[in-house]
Amino acid sequence: MKIRSYQGMTPKLEKRVFVDPSSVVLGDVEIGEDSSIWPLVAVRGDMHRIRIGARTSIQDGSVLHITHAGPYNPDGFPLLIGDDVTVGHQAMLHGCTIGNRILVGMGAMVMDGAVVEDEVIIGAGSLVPPGKRLKSGYLYVGRPVKQARPLTEKEMTFFKYTAANYVRLKDKHLEEDYSGLD
């Protein structure tokens, strides 16, 4: 497990968090209870903060970063991710706000200053441009994303199901002995 301090800031992991040994988590990062960081994920809170809620799964190869404060963006943008979020393989989340009960599809990108309200599905390969707001209760797809349709009742129940499924899987991984892999 590569948990790294940076400039005096050390990541804080709540109870029962799993971070795969091949991933890197550094700087001003907090990860909520029962969350999971899967293989080859980079969570880099080096110039702003990253907050990941409870029961959130960040899947293989994803990149999580921030937008630093500077002359073109005086306050920067932290990366804020809510509870019961599933981030698909190779997604990129950069200086954005992701609400609760969200599915970010594989290979999707959510850019600086974008806000994703609660209960949203972002389709695989989609691009959420800087500053865009995605309203709660919809499926969004495309590059750039467009609101496709309201979510079905079945899709609305999927958020909690998939979050719980990844909690069970990360518990199995926590039982494994990865100590020789650091």
Stockholm file with secondary structure:
# STOCKHOLM 1.0

chainA/1-182         MKIRSYQGMTPKLEKRVFVDPSSVVLGDVEIGEDSSIWPLVAVRGDMHRIRIGARTSIQDGSVLHITHAGPYNPDGFPLLIGDDVTVGHQAMLHGCTIGNRILVGMGAMVMDGAVVEDEVIIGAGSLVPPGKRLKSGYLYVGRPVKQARPLTEKEMTFFKYTAANYVRLKDKHLEEDYSGLD
#=GR chainA/1-182 SS CEEECBTTBCCEECTTCEECTTCEEEEEEEECTTCEECTTCEEEEEEEEEEECTTCEECTTCEEECBCCBTTBTTCBCEEECSSCEECTTCEEESCEECSSEEECTTCEECTTCEECSSEEECTTCEECTTCEECTTEEEETTTTEEEEECCHHHHHHHHHHHHHHHHHHHHHHHSCCGGGC
#=GC SS_cons         CEEECBTTBCCEECTTCEECTTCEEEEEEEECTTCEECTTCEEEEEEEEEEECTTCEECTTCEEECBCCBTTBTTCBCEEECSSCEECTTCEEESCEECSSEEECTTCEECTTCEECSSEEECTTCEECTTCEECTTEEEETTTTEEEEECCHHHHHHHHHHHHHHHHHHHHHHHSCCGGGC
//
